[in-house]
Structure formats: structure tokens, C-alpha cells
Amino acid sequence: MENPMYSSLDESSNIDSVEEKELFLPREGNRLLDRRALPWPWIVSTLFFAALSTVLMAWLWFTTTSRFSFSTGFSTDFEPSRSTVQLETLRFTGGLELDDNNTLFRVVESNLPQYVGTPTREIDENWHNLMRGLEIVVDGDEASTVYDKTLEEPEGGHYRMSLDIYHSLHCVNMVRKGIDKEYYHPDGKIPYFYRIHIDHCIDYLRQAIQCQGDLTPLYYYKIHDPEATIPIFGGEHTCRNFGAIDRWALDQKRCGYPGCR
């Protein structure tokens, strides 16, 4: 049996083989890089973009939610009227108190217009003036968000609408008149929908009050009866300036129906 023949590996060939393998290894200068370090740039960039996305989403949420408010106008407010929003602090009037004889009475400030009480022409006129902006007409850019939602005027391009504050005032006035229906319907002829209308108004006002959610505190004090208390009316409330809203509405007013003035 012949002995196997072994030949030594050529040194230059061995070197070439090693160099060939090293061609496929990443280098930094003359130093070979560890393959395990390669994912770090991807990890860092992924974390960076994830953090950036979180910041952008938070910023978008903040700017969207902070853009609308009671003081600047809500997204549901009629957009052209938002510029009228001004805040003011008002003390509510017409509170209830007890006199020395423990008799309840309503505080009346005679220097202010009166809207309640035994019906008079003056009270009715005050209500008329308060609600002159009930129906308005908008056109052009101001009508861009309502043209397909409300009644178009006969001449075209003009649209009739109301701001909800005036409808709520109308409902208050309707309930007021319902208390003294004999005065407002002396002939006794009351429309068949009279009660339905008042029920609608009361429920509408309920929803409006709940919607506004006035959180102004109401305090109490004791009266002669040790087991009874009475609220302290006349506290200060943060309100939207009605005068500014009313001036804007009157600028949009157009008389196109009977009795309008």
C-alpha cells in the first residue's frame, strides 16, 4: 500500500485566501467592525422617529383642542360670529330675599330694563328689543357653511338663519307669556299647539342650561326658620358679552316677514 502524499499549502495562496475573506468584512480605517454593532443606527433612528411622531401627535391634539374654547368660540359656533366673542364678568340680578317679616320678595333694580313681572307694554317692548336679532340673513363667504342647510331667500344667494341664543331667549319669553296667557289671549282663543310650544321651550331651555354647565358657586344662608336656608343670589358669572353678539346679529338683520322692525 502506497503511503499518501501530502503537499504543503503554498504560503502565498493561503494569504490570498485570508485577504479574500477580509474583503467581505466591514472595516473602519484598518479596524474590523463587529457585526453586532451594525443595528444600532437603525435602532437609534427608529426611536428618534417614534419620539418625533409622539411629539407631533401630542402637538396636533393640543392645538386642535385648545383652538376652540368658551373665550374664543367653539367649532359648533357659527364661524363668522366667533369674532364677536368677548368675555365679561356680570352680577346676576333679580334674586330672592326675605324681609323682616320673613316674607319672600324679588329684588328689583329699577335702573335696569325689566323682563318679568305683571305684563306691561314696557316689558313687552324690552323683550322685542332683546330679540331683534332673532332672524338674520347671511351671504357670500359668511354663507359658505350654511347654504345647503337652511332656507334660501327668494332673490337667491342669501340664507336665513338664527343664532341659538336668540331661540333660547324666545323660549324664555314664550314661557313668560304662558304664565299670563289671559293677558296675551284676552279673547280666550289659544292655538292648539300652545301647550306643545311651551313644553318644547321648557325642555329646550333645560338642555341649553345643561349644555352650558355654569359652575359658578351658589352659597346659602340661614333664615328665621332654623331648618331652612336660602341661596345667596347675585353672584358674579363669567359671560359672553351679549351686546357684542347682538350688534353683530343686527348688522345681518333683514326684515322680510310680517311684523319685523
C-alpha positions as CSV (number, residue, x, y, z in Angstrom):
1,M,0.0,0.0,0.0
2,E,1.4,3.3,-1.0
3,N,1.8,5.9,1.6
4,P,-0.4,9.0,1.0
5,M,1.3,12.0,-0.5
6,Y,1.0,15.3,1.3
7,S,1.9,18.6,-0.2
8,S,2.3,21.8,1.8
9,L,-0.1,24.7,1.1
10,D,1.5,27.5,-0.8
11,E,2.0,30.4,1.6
12,S,1.0,33.0,-1.0
13,S,-2.2,31.1,-1.8
14,N,-3.0,31.0,2.0
15,I,-2.6,34.7,2.3
16,D,-4.7,35.4,-0.8
17,S,-7.5,33.3,0.7
18,V,-7.4,35.2,4.0
19,E,-7.4,38.5,2.2
20,E,-10.3,37.4,0.1
21,K,-12.4,36.7,3.2
22,E,-11.4,40.0,4.7
23,L,-12.8,41.8,1.7
24,F,-16.3,40.9,2.9
25,L,-15.8,42.2,6.4
26,P,-16.7,45.8,7.3
27,R,-13.7,48.0,8.2
28,E,-13.3,51.3,9.9
29,G,-9.9,52.5,9.0
30,N,-7.7,49.5,9.5
31,R,-10.0,48.0,12.2
32,L,-12.5,45.3,11.6
33,L,-16.0,46.1,12.8
34,D,-18.1,43.8,15.0
35,R,-21.2,42.7,13.1
36,R,-23.3,43.0,16.3
37,A,-22.8,46.8,16.3
38,L,-24.4,47.3,12.9
39,P,-28.1,47.5,14.0
40,W,-27.5,50.5,16.4
41,P,-28.0,53.2,13.7
42,W,-31.3,51.6,12.8
43,I,-32.4,51.4,16.5
44,V,-31.5,55.0,17.1
45,S,-33.2,56.3,14.0
46,T,-36.3,54.2,14.8
47,L,-36.5,55.5,18.4
48,F,-36.0,59.1,17.1
49,F,-38.8,58.9,14.6
50,A,-41.1,57.2,17.1
51,A,-40.4,60.0,19.6
52,L,-40.9,62.6,16.9
53,S,-44.2,61.1,15.9
54,T,-45.3,61.1,19.5
55,V,-44.4,64.8,19.9
56,L,-46.2,65.7,16.7
57,M,-49.3,63.8,17.7
58,A,-49.4,65.5,21.1
59,W,-48.9,68.9,19.5
60,L,-51.7,68.2,17.0
61,W,-54.0,67.1,19.8
62,F,-53.1,70.2,21.9
63,T,-53.5,72.7,19.1
64,T,-56.8,71.1,18.0
65,T,-58.3,71.0,21.5
66,S,-57.0,74.4,22.6
67,R,-58.1,76.1,19.4
68,F,-61.7,76.1,20.5
69,S,-63.0,77.4,23.8
70,F,-65.7,79.4,25.6
71,S,-63.5,82.5,25.2
72,T,-62.5,82.0,21.5
73,G,-65.5,80.2,20.1
74,F,-66.3,76.5,19.7
75,S,-66.3,74.6,16.4
76,T,-70.1,74.3,16.6
77,D,-70.4,78.1,16.8
78,F,-71.3,79.9,13.6
79,E,-67.8,80.7,12.4
80,P,-68.4,84.3,11.2
81,S,-69.9,85.2,14.6
82,R,-66.9,83.9,16.6
83,S,-65.1,87.3,16.2
84,T,-67.8,88.8,18.5
85,V,-66.9,86.6,21.5
86,Q,-65.8,88.8,24.4
87,L,-65.8,87.7,28.0
88,E,-67.1,89.9,30.8
89,T,-68.0,89.4,34.5
90,L,-71.6,90.0,35.3
91,R,-73.5,90.0,38.6
92,F,-76.9,88.3,38.1
93,T,-79.9,90.4,39.3
94,G,-83.4,89.5,40.3
95,G,-82.5,87.4,43.3
96,L,-84.9,86.3,46.1
97,E,-84.6,87.6,49.7
98,L,-86.7,87.7,52.9
99,D,-87.8,90.9,54.6
100,D,-88.0,91.5,58.3
101,N,-91.4,89.8,58.4
102,N,-90.0,86.7,56.8
103,T,-91.8,87.4,53.5
104,L,-90.1,86.4,50.3
105,F,-89.6,89.1,47.7
106,R,-87.7,89.5,44.4
107,V,-85.0,92.2,44.3
108,V,-85.8,94.7,41.5
109,E,-83.2,97.1,40.2
110,S,-85.3,99.8,38.7
111,N,-82.4,101.3,36.7
112,L,-82.3,98.2,34.5
113,P,-84.7,97.0,31.8
114,Q,-87.4,94.8,33.3
115,Y,-88.2,91.5,31.6
116,V,-90.6,89.9,34.1
117,G,-93.5,90.8,36.3
118,T,-97.1,91.8,35.6
119,P,-97.3,92.3,31.9
120,T,-96.9,95.8,30.6
121,R,-96.1,97.4,27.2
122,E,-92.7,98.4,28.6
123,I,-91.8,94.8,29.4
124,D,-93.1,93.6,26.0
125,E,-91.0,96.3,24.3
126,N,-87.9,95.3,26.3
127,W,-88.4,91.8,25.0
128,H,-88.8,92.9,21.5
129,N,-85.6,94.9,21.6
130,L,-83.8,92.0,23.2
131,M,-84.8,89.7,20.3
132,R,-84.5,91.9,17.3
133,G,-81.6,89.7,16.1
134,L,-83.6,86.5,16.1
135,E,-83.6,86.0,12.3
136,I,-80.6,87.1,10.3
137,V,-79.6,86.8,6.6
138,V,-76.1,85.9,5.5
139,D,-74.5,85.8,2.1
140,G,-71.1,85.5,0.3
141,D,-68.3,83.9,2.4
142,E,-70.4,84.0,5.5
143,A,-72.9,81.7,3.9
144,S,-70.3,79.1,2.8
145,T,-71.1,76.8,5.7
146,V,-74.9,77.1,5.8
147,Y,-76.0,77.5,2.2
148,D,-77.0,73.8,2.0
149,K,-78.5,73.6,5.5
150,T,-81.1,76.5,5.6
151,L,-83.7,78.4,3.7
152,E,-82.5,80.5,0.7
153,E,-84.1,83.9,0.2
154,P,-86.2,84.4,-2.9
155,E,-83.6,86.6,-4.6
156,G,-81.0,83.8,-4.3
157,G,-77.6,83.8,-2.7
158,H,-78.9,84.9,0.7
159,Y,-79.7,82.5,3.5
160,R,-81.9,82.9,6.6
161,M,-80.8,81.5,9.9
162,S,-80.7,82.3,13.7
163,L,-78.1,82.1,16.4
164,D,-79.3,79.7,19.1
165,I,-79.0,82.3,21.9
166,Y,-82.0,84.1,20.4
167,H,-84.1,81.0,20.2
168,S,-83.4,80.3,23.9
169,L,-84.5,83.9,24.6
170,H,-87.6,83.4,22.5
171,C,-88.4,80.3,24.7
172,V,-88.0,82.2,27.9
173,N,-90.4,84.9,26.6
174,M,-92.8,82.2,25.5
175,V,-92.9,80.7,29.0
176,R,-93.3,84.2,30.4
177,K,-96.3,84.8,28.3
178,G,-97.7,81.4,29.2
179,I,-97.9,82.5,32.8
180,D,-100.2,85.3,31.8
181,K,-102.0,83.8,28.8
182,E,-105.2,85.6,29.6
183,Y,-103.4,88.9,29.1
184,Y,-101.9,87.8,25.7
185,H,-105.1,86.0,24.6
186,P,-107.9,88.1,26.0
187,D,-110.4,86.5,23.6
188,G,-109.6,83.1,25.0
189,K,-108.6,81.7,21.6
190,I,-105.5,79.8,22.4
191,P,-103.8,78.0,19.5
192,Y,-104.0,74.2,19.7
193,F,-100.2,74.0,19.8
194,Y,-99.8,76.4,22.7
195,R,-99.0,73.8,25.3
196,I,-96.8,71.8,22.9
197,H,-94.8,75.0,22.2
198,I,-94.3,75.8,25.8
199,D,-93.3,72.2,26.6
200,H,-90.8,72.4,23.8
201,C,-89.4,75.6,25.1
202,I,-89.0,74.3,28.7
203,D,-87.2,71.2,27.6
204,Y,-85.1,73.2,25.1
205,L,-84.0,75.5,27.9
206,R,-83.2,72.5,30.1
207,Q,-80.8,71.2,27.5
208,A,-79.3,74.6,26.9
209,I,-78.6,75.1,30.7
210,Q,-77.1,71.6,31.0
211,C,-75.0,72.2,27.9
212,Q,-73.5,75.4,29.2
213,G,-72.7,73.9,32.5
214,D,-72.2,77.1,34.6
215,L,-70.0,76.1,37.5
216,T,-70.3,79.4,39.4
217,P,-70.7,78.5,43.1
218,L,-74.1,79.3,44.8
219,Y,-73.9,79.9,48.5
220,Y,-76.6,79.7,51.2
221,Y,-77.5,81.5,54.4
222,K,-79.9,80.7,57.2
223,I,-83.2,82.4,57.6
224,H,-85.6,82.7,60.6
225,D,-86.6,79.1,60.3
226,P,-83.6,77.2,61.7
227,E,-84.3,74.2,59.5
228,A,-84.4,76.2,56.2
229,T,-81.8,78.0,54.1
230,I,-82.0,80.3,51.1
231,P,-79.5,80.7,48.3
232,I,-77.5,83.9,48.0
233,F,-78.3,85.1,44.5
234,G,-76.4,87.9,42.8
235,G,-73.0,86.2,42.4
236,E,-70.6,87.1,39.6
237,H,-70.6,85.0,36.5
238,T,-68.2,84.8,33.5
239,C,-70.3,85.5,30.5
240,R,-70.0,86.2,26.8
241,N,-70.8,89.8,26.1
242,F,-74.3,89.8,24.7
243,G,-74.1,93.4,23.5
244,A,-71.3,92.4,21.1
245,I,-73.2,89.4,19.8
246,D,-76.4,91.4,19.4
247,R,-74.6,94.2,17.4
248,W,-73.2,91.6,15.0
249,A,-76.6,89.9,14.6
250,L,-78.4,93.2,14.0
251,D,-75.9,94.0,11.2
252,Q,-77.1,90.8,9.5
253,K,-80.7,91.5,10.0
254,R,-83.1,91.9,7.1
255,C,-86.8,92.4,7.5
256,G,-88.6,90.1,5.1
257,Y,-91.5,88.9,7.2
258,P,-94.7,90.4,8.7
259,G,-94.2,92.4,12.0
260,C,-90.4,92.7,11.5
261,R,-89.0,96.0,12.7
